[in-house]
Amino acid sequence: MGRPTIADIAQRVGVSKGAVSFALNGRPGVSEATRARILEAAREMNWRPHSAARALGGARADAVGLVIARPASTLGVEPFFAHLLSGLQARLSEQQVAMHLLVVEDAEAEIAVYREWTSAHRVDGFILIDPKVRDPRFAALKELGVPAVVLGGSGGHASLSSVWADDREAMLSVVDYLAALGHRRIAHVAGLPGLRHTQRRMRALRDSVRRLGLVEAVSLPTDFSDAEGAAATRTLLSRGRPSAIVYDSDVMALAGLGVAMEMGVRVPGELSIVAFDDSVLTRVTHPSITSLSRDTVALGGQVAEVMLEVIADPGARRDVKTATPRLVVRRSTAPPGD
């Protein structure tokens, strides 16, 4: 059988389609006994309202969309996303709101999903991650007129609401700490170069050269994968050898630590390592890794809260700055040469 319709329910119960419509929409016009029979038949037939009909009626879908344009292979091993999704879903579930998740190839495919899901009224709004330099998604969502919340950046999202932390301030805290230890040759194994937060971290390192008297400050962009993190580390340790490396993810930091061991470079005796997005991975390895730490589950909850507020009041715009990740010093950092 295909999707059961109002006509199917009417035929089973022996009433008119109008009576079924009244009962399913909670409107007067049928007796309570008939309403109960109709609702029971709808339940037995697994009837669900058609999304287009819900849209015409102004009903909510009770769902939000999260479309991620990153390689699925990197998402599967990145603790940040698991914690973020946990926080999102926990807060949304409190309001009986579902989350539709889809992984796509690029921003063009992501925008196509926005258009399709909005047209079909599958979701009430979208959560965007990884804001990009000259991001085409902002204008597309503004055109669609659908509620949206951007995670990351610092405003300037074509009037979309946002939840963000100061990536520049976070990166500066790392570089200041390493410089205070005596490091003057600092490298950065960065994420995707087109992302706003990657650019802000790279710029923060460059801007620190003169201020801190650094001899070298270089950033190597990657796709966040362990393979590219390892390759970037191998390149850095083969050419000039920085005394400290900052990684944009825990997975890449662990890959870098493995390369250092493979090449006989002692951590932290000859190389200090720092990671963004502190997770259990940085605490269970040896040596434990100095990291920028934040409660990512709580961050997901904040994003979900703003999403629910914007759905309730589509004309509202929220710009929420969260706490800057704090540096947690562990055993992977020390003065150079110790």
N, C-alpha and C positions, 0 to 999 in steps of 0.2 A: 504493500500500500504506500501511496504518497503521503504527504503531510495532510492530516485530518483537517477538514474545514468546518465552518459553522453549519453548513448544509448537512454535513455528515452527522454532526451532533443532533441537529434538529430531526433528522430522519430516525436516529436511534431512539430518541426520547419521545417522538411523536408530537412535536410542537413546531411552531413557525420559526423561521430564521430570525425574525425580529425578537421573538421571546428569548432565543439563545443569546442574541446580542445584548439584550437588556440584562440578562442574568450574569453574563461574563464580565460586563462593565459595571456591575453594581448599581444599575439604574432601576428605578421603580417600573412597574408595568407587568410583573409576574408575581404569583404567589410565592411565599417562602418554600412551600413544598415543591413547587415546580423548579424554583431556583436551585434547591438542593439536588434534585434529580439531574438537572443540566450540569451542574458543577461536578457531580460524581461521574457522569458520562464523559465529560471533558478530561477528568483525571485519568479514567480508565483508558481513554483513547490517546493519552499523552499529547493532548492538544496544547499548542503554544501560539501566542499571538504572532502574526506575521510582522516582521520588523517595519516594512513599509506602511502597514496599517497603523502600527504604533506611532510612527513618525507623523502621519497625517492627523492622528488624534492628539498629538502633543505629548505623548507619554515618554517617559525616560526608558533608556535601554538598561539602566542599572549596571553599566560596565564602562571601563575606561580602556584605552588602547595604549600599548607600548610597543613600538616598532623599532628594532635595533638594526642598524646598518653596520655590522662588524662581522668578521669571520666567525662562524659558529665554533670553530676549533679553539679560538682564544677565549670565547665566553665560557666554554665548558670547564676551563681550569682556573678562572679568575674569581677568587673569593669575593671581591668587591660586588659583583653582580648578584651572587647568591644572597649576600646580606641585604643588598638594596631591595631585591625582589621580596625577601621576607618581610622587611619593614613596610613596603608598599601594600602587600596583600593583607598583612595583619590589620592595618588601619582601615583599608577598604572593606574588609570582611565585617568589621564592626557595624558598617552601614549596609551590609548585604549587597555590596557592589563588587562585581567580578572584574578581573583584569584579563584582557586578550593580549597575548604576547606573540609577536612574529619577528623572525630574524630574516633580513633581506640583504641584498648585495650592495646597494648603494643608495644615495639620497633620492635619486630619481624613482627607484622602486618604492622607497619609503613614502614619497609623496603620492604615488599611485595608490598605495594602500589607504592613505588618509582620505583620498577622494572616494574610493570604493566604500570604505566603512562608514563615512559620513553620509553618502547617498543611501546606503542600506539601513542607516540608523542603527548600526551595530553597537556603537559606543556613544557616550555622552560627552567625551572629551579625550584628549591625548596628552600623554607625558612624553616629552622629548628629552633625550640625553645627547651628550657629545655635541654641544653647539659648535658650529664650524665658522671659520672666517668666511664672510659673504655667504651666509647660509640661506639657500633657497627655500627651506622648509618654512621659515617664518612668514614670508609673504604668502605662501600657499595656504597656510592655516588661517591667516588673516582674511584671505579671500573666501575661504570656506565658511568663516564665521563660527567656527566651532571652538569651545573652550579648550585651552591648552596651557600647560605649565612646562617651562624649560628648566631642567636640572643642569646648573653650571653657568659659567659666564658671569656677567655683572650688569645685567640690564641691557637695553638696546636691542630688544628682541621683537621689534615691530609691534609694540604694545602688548605682547604676550606676558603673562605672569612668569616669575622665575624664583627658584630657590638655589642659592649659590654660596660658595665659600671663596675666600680670597686666595687663589692659587699663587699669586705673586708674593703675597705676604708669607705664605707657607714655604715657598722656595727660598725666600730671603732668610728665613729663620734657619734653614738647613745650611745655607752657604755661610752665614755668619758663625754658626757653630763650628763648622769645619775650619774656617779661617782662624777662629779663636784657638783651635787645637794646633794651628801652625801650617795647615795645608794651603799651598799656593798653586797647585796644579789639580784642578777639579774638573771632572767630566760628568756629563749628564746623558744617560741612556733614556731618551725621550719616547713618547708615544707617537701617535699619528700626527704628522706635521700640519695637517689642515685643521686640527681642532683648536679652539680658542684657548683651552686651558694649557695645551702643549705650548702654544706660542707665548703665553704669559710666563710660563716657567722658564722657557728658553731665554726670553728677554730679561727676566730677573737675574739669571746667571750672568748674561753679558753685561748688564748694568752694574754688576758687583766688581768687575775687574779693576777699575780705577779706584773705586771706593775702598776696597780691601787690599789693593796691591797684589792681585793675583797674577801669576806668571802665565797661566794658561787656563782657559775656560771654554770647553767645547761641548756641543750637544749633537748627538747622533739620533735622528728620528728612527722609529721602528713601527711595527704593527701591533705592539704589545705582546707578541708571542714569546714563549721561552726560547724558541729557535733564533729569532732575530735578536733577542736580548743577549743570548750567548755569543752570537756572531759579532755584535757590536762590542762586547767586552773583549773578545779575542783580538779584535782590531785595535782597541785602545791599549791593551797590555802589550801588543807587539810593536807599537809605535809611540815612543816617548814615555809611556807608562805614567799615567796620572797617579797621584797619591790617594785620591778619593774619587769614588763614583756614586752619583745619585741616580736611582732608578725610578721610573714613573709607575712601576707596579711591583707587587711582591713576587709575582711569578718570575719576572725578569731579574729581580734581585737574587733570587735563589739560583737561577740559571747562571748569573754572573759569578756568584760564589763558587759554583761548580767549576766554571772555567778557570778561576783563580787557583783552585786546588789542583786542577789538571795541569796548569802551567807552573806549579811550584811557587806561586805568589802567596805569601802568608797574609791572612786576614785576622786581626788588623795590623800586624807588624809591618807589612809593606804596602798594604792597601786597605783603606777604610771604605765601608759600604753603607749606604743609607737607602731606604725604600719609602715610597709613598704608599698610602692605603694599607696601613698596618692590619695584619690578620694573624691567625694562629700559625700560619706558615713561618712568619718571622720569629716566632717565639720558640718553636720546637726544633729549629735547625741549630747546627753548631758551627761557628758561634751564632748566638742569637743576633738578630739584625736590628740596628737602630732604625726607627721608623717614625714617620708622621702619622699620628694616630687620631682616629675619630670614630664615633659610634655610627657605623654605616646603616645598621638596622633602624636607628632613630632618625637618621637622615631620610630613609625611605618613608618612614611614618610622617615626617614633616611635608614631604612632597605630596603624599596622598592627602594630607589634611588640606593643603592649599588647593589641590585638584578638586576636592569636594566643595570647598568654599566657592571656587570659580564656577563650578557646575550650578550651584545653588543661586549664584548671582553672576550671570555671564558678562555683565557690564563692569564688574570689579576687576582691578588689576593689582596683583600682589607682587612685591619685590622683597623677598625674605633673604637676608644675609645670615648664614649660619656661622657658628664658631669656627675660627681658623684651626685646622688640624694642629695638634701640639706635638712637639718632638719628644719621643721617648727614647732615651739613650740606653743602648744595650752593649753587647760585647764586640760588635763588628766595627766600632770606631775607636780610634786612639790617635795621639800625636804621630805625625809621620816619622818613620824610622825607629819607632819603639819596638 
